Amino acid sequence: MGRIEAAKRTIILQMSLIGLVFQTVLYIYVWHKVYNDIMQSGMWRSFHRKGFWLLAAVYFILLLFFTGTYGGLKVGYLKPMDVFFSQVISLLCANVVSYFQIALLSLGLVTAYPLMLMMLGQIVVSAAWTFVSHRLYQRFFPPKRLLFISGCRPTEDILKKFETRRDKYNIIKCAAESDGLEALQSEIVTCYDGVVLWDMDTMLRNRLLKFCYSRGIRVYMMPKIPDIMIKGSDQLHLFDTPILLTREYAMTIEQRVLKRLIDIVCALVLMVVTAPFMIVTAVAIKLYDGGPVLYRQVRCTRDMRTFQILKFRSMRPDAEKDGVARLASRNDSRITPIGRFIRKVRIDELPQLFNILSGEMSFIGPRPERPEIIKQYQEEMPEFTFRTKVKAGLAGYAQVYGKYNTTPYDKLKLDLFYIENYSVWLDLKLMLLTLKILFQAESTEGVDTNQTTALRTEKK
């Protein structure tokens, strides 16, 4: 069975490489027919043979990097439209870099029209590749038949999420921890491809995990907060007994200095690039209702220090005239038409570049929350302040892998994944992935009305 599974996955991997090769062939064809002639007019000679191989290798590596980063090769893991969208973003990034490469070799700006036509062809190839690959994946890997085991917490929300991915997961039966260890073990070994262990007693969960591991049964497990802390720990070998070290601080001094340098450079560059958009937005907001252009609000950053966050105003001036802090809800009537647009395309966040320059925020980090909302969350979830072990960020792990209306408990766990596994590469990767979510409307949806009070808490 293991060899068959490996053979199937090898076929999917080969399909991925074939798709990238086709995209690279289109690029080399356009270079040969158009840009190779332009090169002859400059000080560079045209490319032949080995030069074409070098160009093909550079473009292939660029495409592989961006496609791997954005998830364009995750056939079966992501939905087909998500894979296709990721491929389009990857093609756009690779072709923009390649255009500047061509301009550099040509000693001046050249026409981008052939590259634009090429990208249209690449998009068609990508659509066909995604369709064929998805059909092959469905044929080779039918949905996993899963047994869902949970504790006493409500499970309607997570079961609905599994329902949206019936192409990959099929919950055959639901069981509860109250059924007892022996009954659950007997059920596990019947007819399932895997087991979901969801928000249950830690001792029982660990025993079931060992049981499944010893029998080679796949397990999908919801991590608790201590699990995430352990995941980011260091392995020590002081004696002949393994030891895990969980540090009391999130980042080293060297990491903080490098992170600050990246923040300053990126903020200055983005200020120059987005200055026209900020000017137009400011004028539009002022002309619409005559109210203030910027919206200042107290937020919390590292160690619960407060600061004034800057945003373009997207709501009516009297949105919180009662003085009560509340998150924006879905179809919130307080949001102006201009505000709805700038929130959708994230222009309202651009003034936070000044917060980054002043050192109050970072480019990547947990989203800064209001003190009142943090206090509200802490009543049911004291661990929520763990997010403030690092500086608040304009973008972050929870924003990339979650949504605006992701529950506070899940946001906390996502942010802790970032804090406990921090690296400079992770920051750079999240910056690239932020470009992708700019085009995904669901990441800007408001929260449900009852979500601000109904918090999911961890069972100790």
C-alpha angles and dihedrals in degrees: 000000000000092000092049091050091049091049092052092050090048089057091051090049090050089051089054092052092046090054092052091047091054091051090050092049090055090051094050090047091055091045092051095046099040120008098039089066092048089054091061091063090059130060091273121087120233118269123255134177106321090031091057091049089053092049090048091050093049093048093044091052091048091050093045091051096050094039091050092047095049096041098249091143097050096106110176093010093072127036115266093251091049090052091048092047090049090052092051091051090047092051091049093052094045093048094048090053090046092051091057089046090055092046090051093051091045092050092234146034113299133192114287094196095098090050090051091052089046091053091053088056091046090052090054090050090047092051091051092045092050092050095048094043093049092050091049091048091051090050095047098036115035117191114294113253103229138192110214115210119183143166129234097297122104112270102187093103098052093042089056089053091052088048090060089059100049086137087071108019131038117186103212098177140002122219133179133225087239088072088077134240099277094048092048093048091051090050094047094060096052114082112325134120092208148348131240114212106196129184098321140140109303096225093051091043092054092050091050090047092054090046092054093043093053090054098042094248118155115243130200108195134185106227120226121217095264089052090058092048090052091049090063096047127115122245114236128194102192094138136358090288120082114243128192118209119206108192125222092226129056104218139022121242090252091053092049093051093049092045090052092050091051090049093053096046095045093045092052093047093048092047090058094044096046099038093104091051092049092050093050091046093050092051093047094051092048094048094047100063107346092244127133117298097216128053118211121197136169112250135169126244133171116348089006092288111159127228139166110262117208123219137156106261110256099169136061114283089247095047092127101025090141090061094237116135113226137161120246110267129212109284090006109191091210092070115095122224090252090045091053090055098045091047090052093052093035095239089131088069097057097092087064086078085081089053088053093050091050090053096244092113140021130220092245124033143091113317110262112248131200116261091237093054092045089052090050092051092046091061089069100019115033090178091070090094089065085085089070095066086099135035117281116257142217088225131009152159094288092049093050099042098028136042136243089260096046109131116265092243092054091045089054092052092047091050091048089053087058095045095047095044100039121158135150089247090055089054092050092047092051090050090056093045090051088067088060097051091051086078097045112092095195091068090066098046117126124244124265113261094248095045094081090065105025101074125179110232132194122254106232 
